[in-house]
Every structure is written in C-alpha cells, then in structure tokens.
Amino acid sequence: MDPTIHLGEHPIAEGYQLFAEREARHISEVYADWATRVAADHDVLDRLAQLPRGKRQPNLVFAAARWHGAGEDYDSFRTVFLQQWPQVRETILARATQTNEAARCATLLPFLAQLPQPVALLEVGAAAGLCLLPDHYSYRYDDGTHLDPVSGPSPVVIETHLDPQVPTPSMPQVAWRAGIDLNPIDANDEDACAWLETLVWPGQEVRRVRLRAALEVARREQPRIVAGDLVEVLPDLAAQAPPDATLVVFHTAVLAYLDAASRDRFTTTVQDLPGHWISNEGQGVLPGVWEPVHDDGLFLLAVDGVPRALTNPHGKAVHALRE
C-alpha cells in the first residue's frame, strides 16, 4: 500500500480495504485484490471522490468497470476505470446493486417453517422477485434435509450449510406473493438481466448459473413487483394479502441503503402490520437489535426484531448465534 495514504484519513480508501478484508476475501480473489489496490491508488480514489457517497460502494464500481470491458486483472480494471471514466461514471450513476440472489431463500426457509401456513410473502427491495419464489427451488442442506417443489426437482438447486441449532427447514406453502422496489427488474429485459449477471462477483460461476436458471423461473411465474418507495407502498400492498394467510414481510441487504430517518420509519411501519417480519441485514444495520462483537461479514437474520441466526450474504450458510 502507498505509505502516503493513511486509511484513517481517507474514508474511501478505508472502506475499500475493509471490503477486501471482510467481504471479498474467501469469496472473490479478484475483488479482494482490486479493493486492496484501489485503497492505495490515488488516481482511482480521486475519481471515486467525485461520485455521490451512496455510489462509491466497491461492488457497484467494480461491476460498472466490468460492464465496460474490464478483465480480471487490476491493470485492466484501472485502465477501463480511468480511460473510460465518463462512461463508467454514467453507468455507476444509472445502475444499482440489485443483487437478486435466489440462494438467500435457503436462509429464510428454517424460519418460515415456524410460521402458520400458508404464508403471504411480501419482499421489500425485490428487484426481479427471485426471492419471492422459494417454493419453486430445490434445496440441499448439509444436515441431510432435501426439499423440492411439489412439481418435482427444480433447475435451481441451492446448497446450504445449516448449523444443528437452527430450526429444520421445510418448503413453505405460498398463497400470495408480491414485492416492492424503487426500480423493479423485468426478467424479460435482456439488458437488465445482463446487468444482474455482471453483479455476480468474478470466480462465482455457480451463482451465475443459478441466476440464469432463477430468471427463467421468474419469467414463467411472473411475480408481482410494485414500483415505489418501500415505506409509502408497504401498508397498502400488505393490505392486499389474503386474510387467511400469514403475512410475512422480508428483506435482505436493503436497509443499509436508507438513511437513519427512513430506516426508523420503515421499522415503525412494518411493526404496525399484522403478521411477521423477517430481516436479513448487515450486523449493526438495525441498531438495538444486535450489536456485533466483531463484524465478520455475516448478516443477522431476525424475526420480529428478535435475532435468530447469522447468515452468509449469498445464502451459503445459516449459523446459530454465538454466545
């Protein structure tokens, strides 16, 4: 690292170094390398400083560079980022990190199984709605639990580690489903789907294959996604759920993108609804729910505000809470 850059004095550099150490390491060698080197690269940091604060996150910036042709080595990223800066910047400003990872459904199933069936699923930050279709995927948990849709094995197969202390998952009975997103993704939109693929980190080919298969399921099932602000739309949409089904409002990696006031408004709104609330967010995103001993990159899953498990952000594992 360039000794003239002190992480504590340069918050963008610090953020990229933390991303490399806490999120990308052990998941994507390419992104871990890029983030570490960005943290020591004056020219790249200067360009990042020109972006709005909410548009500087590494996974968005890296995806934008790859969208414009960056390969997997850092020099390729740097060349594209700097030499095509106007185009890369435009993509960063126009796009979002709508990481619609179907495997996150595997982290929901143990806790959906404890609720009265059937359920009415309402996802906040639904993107293309892939996580609204948990009953259309196959699951292979390493505790020996194998689940398939009623119609038979799915082309989308999700393999997940499950700690013994976590409730046994079962296939939910979904009576109704709907989602909310500021910018819903149409599974039939080739450009939007290509961007979703670009958001898959280098080295994660299994995720890429699963995404393509899940998008095919979404094209067939066409889950309803309503465009709008999550706080404003939520009460009216929730009221449309059938009264004989258990309403379950859920979300993953959404609240971090809200400011503190909007986060508080959302929490108040969802707690006033009938039914249940499953949140799966970064540790510390919901103050007062869970104060992490240390941030290990895992998400905290809570049911009705009560911490229940730590989860891999991409659905690879569900861990019992540590003492």
Summary of the structure (lengths in Angstrom):
residues: 323
radius of gyration: 19.7
end to end distance: 36.4
largest distance: 62.9
contacts: 1041
relative contact order: 0.13
helix: 41%
strand: 18%
